[in-house]
Amino acid sequence: MPTTTGRSVLISGASIAGPALAYWLRAHGFTPTVVERAPRLRDGGYAVDVCGIAVDVVERMGLLPAVRRAGTQTRTLSTIGRDGRRSAEVDISVFGSGPSASNVELMRGHLSRIFHQATEDGAEYVFDDSITAMEETTDGVRVTFENSAPRTFGLVVGADGLHSNVRRLAFGPEGNFRRYLGRYVSIFSVPNDLGLDREVRLYNTPHRLTALHCSAPHTGRIEPPRPGEENDPGTNPVAKAMFVFTTRREVPVDHRDVAAQQRIVSAVFAREGWEAPRLLRAMRDADDFYFDSVSQIHMDRWSRGRIALVGDAAYCPSPMSGQGTSVGSVGAYVLAGELAAADGDHTAAFRRYESLMRRYVHANQAIAAKGSRVLIPATPTGIRLRDQAFRLTNYLPGLTGLGQDIDRASNGMALPDYPVNDE
């Protein structure tokens, strides 16, 4: 691979924020390269939301029709009592998503693939590789890779998530920036043995959540649906299981040690009711098992020299906020736009990027606390009150306040306009 400088930008991470940034950099005349540790594009994953001004960003990319087609079509959320029966049922639109809402819920893998397909002709993708060292020079950053020959780029951007490698190399250990929120989450695919159809079911005991989410049939496929394929009336044979538990102290486990993580989940949920025993058995065979702390990233600065961060790497709001995808997509749009507007002055561009995004980021990170209280009440009384609020929400929309909080936060900044190159 040749060495390039000038308007070249290396992006670490090919999930959501990385390809979104590559799209906008290419639109502004930059030459983006995306390096990804995984050997190929990571498919599957959990449901994510595109909310508020992030919908506008996707529309400006010309990708909103494809994103809407890929929507999960989830209609209802139910809570399950200790007797296994429904305690409450609420229309999912009260949380700002669902078939009738302007926001869109879709599978992470589908959104990643949609962004990748929109950029693969205009950006270089390097899979099965990662950055091992970075050295700033007078006109760029010399980057050493695990598998490829060294190259020099004008700028480097870390879009590599909560456990960002770029952040560690450029800013220091993760522990300096990660704020643990007292919970752990695990998500994986299981057979849809209950025959769920476009719905979410929650089973709670104090400080614990067992959940199942089954969305439209097309969400179980690798490729996003083409026009017409989103209207399949059938039932998805695959559901997503989720376990969440609260613990004041962090669990000493490596985020890459799947066997140890599964032992932790099994131990915590061994005595839980409803579908927990079946889901724990299915967990051992899941090929998409995910486990991590519920954490946020808080940094005083998102850039250092010619190196910057975007998305979860810079300001992860945590899964309990539901806003990571939206904030990362907006951040990618703003960062690329400011780099173009600054006409080569990356220092000014990074400063402006942070100034525009800070309040919006903080508002979306703040949602996590309320989201946690709604999903994982701490007491039996809290569970009963939550379920009662859900039942009343069908008649008094907004009773939980979470939908309004999401709406305010996800629309919490005026989206700038950046002229793009017409080619």
Secondary structure by P-SEA (a helix, b strand, c coil): cccccccbbbbcccccaaaaaaaaaaaabbbbbbbbccccccccccccccccaaaaaaaaaccaaaaaaacccccbbbbbccccccccccccccccccccccbbbbbaaaaaaaaaaaccccbbbbcccccccccccccccccccccccbbbbcbbbbccccccaaaaacccccccccccccbbbbbbbcccccccccbbbbbbcccbbbbccccccccccccccccccccccccccbbbbbbbbbbccccccccccaaaaaaaaaaaacccccaaaaaaaacccccbbbbbccbbbbbccccccccccccccccccccccccaaaaaaaaaaaaaaaaaaaccaaaaaaaaaaaacaaaaaaaaaaaaaaaaaaccccaaaaaaaaaaaaaccccccccaaaaaaaaaaacccbbbbbbbcc
